[in-house]
Amino acid sequence: MDQPPDPFEFLKSLWGPMGVPLAGVMAPTLVRDELDRRIAELKSVENWLNMNLNVLRMTIQGLEMQKAGLTAMQNAAGSASPGTSAPAGAEDSSKK
């Protein structure tokens, strides 16, 4: 089976070929080109993290909408036939 990609593999690929440990990336430097390169790399990491954060937010919103739809369908099914028992979980929520 194919395993999901490691989220930190991207970071490892950025700094791995240089042989620089992640802690060494934050070491101060006086070379302007090196600073520009580090800034560009960190901005690309920031963009990647923001993209993943947006995907996570959309996933959460989708699950919340699915939960609300399921609750609405259960409530509609419970109110449509008064002779039937309440939907699963309705009893537990009234006891709280």
ZADREN-281059 format. One line per field, with one value per residue: residue in one letter; x, z, y of N, C-alpha, C in turn. Coordinates in steps of 0.001 Angstrom, whole numbers, plus 500000, padded with zeros to 6 digits. Example, Ala and Ser with C-alpha at 12.3 -4.5 7.8 and 13.67 -1.06 7.14 Angstrom:
2
r = [A,S]
n_px = [513190,512850]
n_pz = [507800,507080]
n_py = [494310,497750]
ca_px = [512300,513670]
ca_pz = [507800,507140]
ca_py = [495500,498940]
c_px = [513200,512900]
c_pz = [507800,507870]
c_py = [496700,500030]
END
This chain:
96
r = [M,D,Q,P,P,D,P,F,E,F,L,K,S,L,W,G,P,M,G,V,P,L,A,G,V,M,A,P,T,L,V,R,D,E,L,D,R,R,I,A,E,L,K,S,V,E,N,W,L,N,M,N,L,N,V,L,R,M,T,I,Q,G,L,E,M,Q,K,A,G,L,T,A,M,Q,N,A,A,G,S,A,S,P,G,T,S,A,P,A,G,A,E,D,S,S,K,K]
n_px = [500840,500382,501896,500909,502347,505212,504879,507040,508967,509301,510587,512937,513973,514592,516749,518344,520165,522222,523524,523170,522160,518826,518770,521067,520334,519298,521461,523372,524358,526564,526487,524914,523639,523248,521436,519252,518645,517916,515676,513963,513635,512371,510028,508839,508358,506583,504415,503712,502917,500735,499021,498463,497211,494903,493669,493177,491367,489214,488518,487654,485439,483855,483287,481863,479622,478600,477932,475954,474036,473387,472311,470087,468649,468110,466520,464370,463402,462614,460571,458750,457490,455629,455092,457359,460525,462897,465654,468911,471052,469628,468367,470492,471512,469520,469705,471861]
n_pz = [500000,499388,501258,502993,502126,503854,505846,506583,504801,502700,503913,504679,502173,501264,502852,503195,501034,501300,503552,505916,509205,510524,512690,512167,510103,511018,511844,512121,509318,507188,504514,501795,499583,500584,502626,501106,499713,501840,502811,500600,500541,503024,502643,500672,502145,504009,502304,501498,503965,504556,502472,503165,505611,504754,503323,505423,506944,505112,505020,507645,507693,505752,507013,509206,507897,506822,509191,510187,508173,508432,511008,510573,508772,510419,512373,510809,509954,512377,513172,511145,511372,513934,515482,515664,517221,518724,516881,516743,519392,520129,522562,524350,524166,525341,527999,529033]
n_py = [498814,502265,504750,507775,510972,512243,515061,516626,516054,517791,519975,518699,518133,520655,521589,519370,518489,520326,519637,520899,521137,521588,523399,524846,526466,528807,530232,533225,535242,537110,537426,538726,537471,534905,535447,536359,533996,532307,533684,533447,530640,530204,531650,530102,527794,528868,529487,526894,525799,527483,526763,524093,524573,525888,523811,522054,523598,523740,521045,520587,522341,521104,518649,519602,520648,518303,516969,518711,518448,515731,515716,517354,515762,513561,514777,515606,513144,512095,513851,513544,511084,510519,508257,506738,505925,508223,509660,508084,508927,511183,510883,510828,513426,514952,514350,515643]
ca_px = [500000,501114,501729,500787,503652,505661,504771,508321,509887,509565,511620,514184,514498,515147,518021,519094,521309,523303,524181,523019,521056,517773,519151,522101,519740,519023,522722,523501,525325,526784,526470,523593,523041,522817,520215,518174,518294,517191,514354,513158,513288,511403,508745,508213,507847,505394,503322,503316,502177,499447,498183,497993,496267,493634,493064,492674,490158,488125,488127,486865,484149,483081,482790,480825,478421,478084,477314,474714,473068,472954,471434,468823,467910,467611,465418,463232,462862,461974,459337,457828,456714,455562,454978,458659,461395,463768,466892,470010,471787,468758,468105,471688,471707,468534,470057,473007]
ca_pz = [500000,499313,502483,502734,502152,505112,505699,506804,503728,501930,504632,504585,500820,501085,503530,503232,500124,501712,504715,507024,510082,510592,513652,511549,509126,511675,512233,511444,508231,506707,503054,501346,498721,501462,503295,500106,499454,503019,502827,499539,500978,504121,502073,499999,503217,504539,501347,501578,505216,504408,501604,503964,506604,504062,503041,506705,507274,504228,505445,508872,507325,505056,508005,509993,507065,506758,510493,510266,507269,509035,512131,510016,508224,511541,512992,509889,509979,513679,513261,510088,511819,515384,516157,515739,518297,518392,516201,517610,519975,520583,523986,525101,524206,526224,529376,529455]
ca_py = [500000,503523,505520,509208,511635,512832,516513,517271,515670,519004,520720,517940,518255,521990,521770,518126,518397,521218,519063,521834,520762,522595,524431,525657,527365,530076,530866,534514,535330,538467,537383,539166,536442,533814,535908,536346,532596,531801,534327,532816,529284,530276,532091,528959,526934,529547,529288,525491,525617,528161,525941,522961,525093,526125,522506,521563,524376,523310,519699,520751,522929,520077,517695,520277,520712,516939,516700,519488,517819,514475,516065,517847,514614,512768,515522,515566,511787,511913,514639,513123,509932,510653,506974,506069,506390,509343,509247,507661,510035,512251,510677,511171,514865,515556,514039,516449]
c_px = [500881,500842,501614,502156,503950,505613,506104,509351,510248,510672,512961,514808,515091,516556,518882,520304,522489,524075,524100,521884,520061,518124,520196,521560,519526,520292,522871,524574,525436,526780,525049,522898,522519,521528,519029,517706,517491,515791,513448,512729,512217,510046,508054,507660,506581,504198,502801,502487,500809,498497,497617,497002,494904,492920,492466,491392,488972,487622,487254,485492,483261,482498,481703,479522,477776,477366,475984,473634,472522,472001,470078,467991,467340,466437,464175,462593,462131,460656,458313,456968,456678,455469,456310,459484,462287,465024,467987,470780,470903,468477,469282,471846,470694,468859,471167,472603]
c_pz = [500000,500564,502144,502841,503517,504970,505884,505740,502870,502585,504541,503203,500563,501646,503545,502305,500545,502897,505930,507913,510200,511559,513048,510537,509735,512137,511471,510350,507784,505185,502574,500484,499544,502186,502332,499824,500612,503099,501793,499944,502058,503633,501341,501027,503811,503618,501391,502839,505154,503537,502390,505027,505968,503725,504314,507108,506411,504607,506685,508548,506608,506019,508881,509209,506951,508053,510623,509359,507830,510197,511628,509449,509341,512225,512115,509899,511291,513781,512221,510515,513351,516130,516323,516873,517791,517691,517186,518097,520496,522080,524813,525226,525136,527678,529900,530224]
c_py = [501244,504342,506999,509879,512240,514350,517237,516911,516879,519826,520017,518098,519634,522096,520515,518085,519270,520651,519962,521345,521916,523718,525365,526654,528745,530780,532179,534456,536773,538544,537666,538108,535268,534194,535894,534924,532020,532390,533682,531410,529320,530765,530949,527976,527546,529354,527858,525235,526294,527365,524750,523397,525348,524824,521930,522283,523951,521921,519775,521319,521914,519061,518319,520383,519332,516586,517443,518889,516525,514724,516541,516708,513753,513463,515497,514182,511537,512664,514207,511953,509938,509325,506251,506642,507517,508829,508908,508876,511142,512108,511127,512685,515537,515315,514923,517671]
END
